[in-house]
Amino acid sequence: MNIVVGSKNPTKVEAARAVFTSDSIVSFDAPSNVSPQPITDEETREGAINRAKQCASNDEADLGIGLEGGVMEVDGELFLCNWGALVTKDEKIYTASGARIALPREFAKELHSGKELGSLMDVYAQREGVSKKEGAVGIFTNDLVSRQAMFEHVLTLLKGQWRFWNK
C-alpha cells in the first residue's frame, strides 16, 4: 500500500513509518490551509483533514495522511493538541486526536497573536528545531513522551478506525 504523508517534518514521517510498517511511505509538504499556528481543536483538525485530502488526491496514493499540531483552550488555560486525518481514495475521512498537555500561561498572549509554538519552544528550551525533534510535549514531560510518540498514537487510532470500517 502507498501512503502519502502531508509533511516533511521528521516526527510526522517517522511516526507514519512506525505505525504503517509494511507500507510504502512518501511525504511532501501539503499546506494545511489554516493559520500557521492553529488555535482551536476545530482549526487543528481542519488542517489535518486538508493535508490528508491533498495527499489522497495524489495518483500514487492509496491513503493520505495529515497530521497537525495546535493549541486549544479550556477554562482559560492553553493546551497542546494534535490531530490526524486519514483519507481514502474514495474520500472517506477518519480523524483522531491525541494527548493534551498544559502550556505555560506566559505563552498565551504570543500564541493568540499568531506566534507559532515551535518558535516559542526553541526560545523557551534554548534549543533549535524543537518541533522537528522532541516537541513541546517532550520538553514538558521531561522526554517521557515525544512528539513522534504522540503522532504514533494518533496514527494508531486512525489505522484502527480505517481497519474496523473496512473489514
C-alpha positions, 0 to 999 in steps of 0.5 A: 500500500502507498501512503502519502504523508502531508509533511516533511517534518521528521516526527510526522514521517517517522511516526507514519513509518512506525505505525504503517510498517509494511507500507510504502511511505512518501511525504511532501509538504501539503499546506494545511490551509489554516493559520500557521499556528492553529488555535482551536481543536476545530482549526487543528483538525481542519488542517489535518483533514486538508493535508490528508485530502491533498495527499489522497488526491495524489495518483500514487496514493492509496491513503493520505495522511495529515497530521497537525499540531495546535493549541486549544483552550479550556477554562482559560488555560492553553493546551497542546493538541494534535490531530490526524486525518486519514483519507481514502481514495474514495474520500472517506475521512477518519480523524483522531486526536491525541494527548493534551498537555498544559502550556505555560500561561506566559505563552498565551498572549504570543500564541493568540497573536499568531506566534507559532509554538515551535518558535516559542519552544526553541526560545523557551528550551534554548534549543533549535528545531524543537518541533522537528525533534522532541516537541513541546510535549517532550520538553514538558514531560521531561522526554517521557513522551515525544512528539513522534510518540504522540503522532504514533498514537494518533496514527494508531487510532486512525489505522484502527478506525480505517481497519474496523470500517473496512473489514 
